[in-house]
Amino acid sequence: MSYKTNYKTKLTALALGTLTSLLSVAAMATQAEHIEVSEPYAREVPPGAPASASFMTLTNNSDQDIKILQADSEVSKVVELHTHTNDNGVMRMRKIPNITVPANGQAVLQPGGLHIMLIGPHKPLKTGQTVEVELIFEDGSHKSVSMPVKSLKGMNMPMHHENMHNHMH
């Protein structure tokens, strides 16, 4: 084997090794690292209210769909992923198994649509407080989201509190 051929073979092997290493590092990035959270907030909970909801925009900066399988927070007894459905003209909340953030796209969690329910708050959530919600992704990675608590006044309320309690499950 000539020096030139041997050099080309080694250079090709080195280039392939480097490329493989770079691809491996990219593949090791967690789903949580590919999600950007913007405009997060939780609704204020008046005393005695059975639940609150949290909202945000999730942006997926990867070329793969990413699923949030659950959420967790210390502010309430139960945390569930929810959506609203139109059941013969009646809007109802339903628990869902996941929220998919499409590849290079967004999932908007908003009143009347996808949201995270904070059921059985340990104490009323008040405007000015900050709530921590942990998002748990399909690959097991986590992302902590700090969100301000905002007043119900002036917000679009798709359901009354008594309906919220009756239709949670």
N, C-alpha and C positions, 0 to 999 in steps of 0.2 A: 504494500500500500504506500502510495507516495505521500510526502509531507502535506501537499495540498489537499488530497482526499481525506487524510486523517484529520487535518485542521477543520475542514468543512463538516465532517462527521461530529467532531467534538463541539463545534459551534452550534450545530443543529440540535444536538442533545442538550446543550446548555440552554438554548432558547426555549426548547420544549419544556424543560424542567422549570425554568423561570415562569413560563406561561401557566403551567399546571399549578405552581405554587400560588400565583396571583389569583387564579380561578378558585382555588381551594379557600383562600382567605375571603374572597367575595361570597362564596357559598356559606361560610361560617357566620356571616352577619345574621343577626336574629331578625325575626319578623318585626319585633318591637322597634328595632333601629330604623326600619324602613317606613315607619308611620310617624307623620307629623300631626300634632294636635293643635287646632286653632279655635279660638273663641269658646272655650269651655265655661259652663256655668251650671249651677244647681238652683232649683227653685226654692224660695223661702217656704218654710212649713209653719203654718200657724199652730198654736197649741192644740193637741187632740187630732190633728190631721194624720191619717193612716200611712201616708207615703209622700215622697217627693220624687222628682225626676231630674236627671242631669242630661245635658246636651253639649254637643261639640261638633266640629268638622274634623274628620280623619282623612288625611291625604297619604296615599300609598305611593312611595317613590321607587317601587320595584316593578319588575315585569311579570310578577306572579300575584294572583289574588291572595289576600291575607285575611284570615278569619280570627275574629275575637270570639273566644269560646265562653268567657265569663268575665265578670267584674267583681270587685270586692271593695268594701269600705267599712271602716270602723264606726261610721256615723249611724248605721242602721243594722237591724237584726238580719235582714235579707237584702241581697242585691241581685237584680235580674235584668237580662237583656229583653227589651220589649219592642213591639211595634203596634200601631193602630190598624185595625181592619174595619171596613165598612160592612156591617152585617145587616142587610136589608134596611139601609138608611140609618142604622144606629152605629156610632163609632164605639168600638170596643178595643181595650188593650189586651194584647196576647203576649205571653212569654214565648220567646223564640230561642232555638238552640245556639245560634251564632249571629254575628253581624259580619258580613263580607265586605271588605274594602277592596274594590276592583283594582287590578294591575294598572299602575300609572293613572289612578283615578281617585275618587273621593266617595266617602259615605258621610252623609249629613244627618246627624242626630238632632232632631228638632221637634217642637211641639206638634202633635198630630201625625208624627211619623216614628222613625226609629228613635229609641231613647234608652237610658239606663234608669231603672226604677230603684229607689232607695226606700225599701218597705220597712215600716216599724222603726222610725228614727228614735234613737235613744233619748234625744232631747230636741226641741224645736230648732230648725235651721233658720237663722236670722240673717238678714241683709248685713253685709260687712264681714261675715265669717268666711273662712276658706274651708272647703271640703276636699279631702284626698280620696280619689278613686283609682284603684289599681286595675288596669286592663290586662287580661291574661290571654295570650295568643295560642294558636294551634301548635306551634313548636315549643310551647312551654315558657317562652320569654314573657316578660312583664314590662309594663310601662305605667309609671305613676303619673297621674294627672291632678294638678292642683287647680281647683276651680272656685271662683267667687260665688257666694250665694246672692241671688238677685231677687228682688221683690216680685210678687205676683202681679202687682198693679201695672196695668198697661200691657201685660203679656197676653198672647192668644191662649185661652184656656179651652181646649177641645172637649173637656169633660168636667163635670162638677165633682167635688170631693166624694159625695155619696156614691156616685157612679164609679169613681176610681176604685173605691173599696169593693164594690159589688162585682166588678168585672176584672179583677186582677188575676184570677185563675180561671 
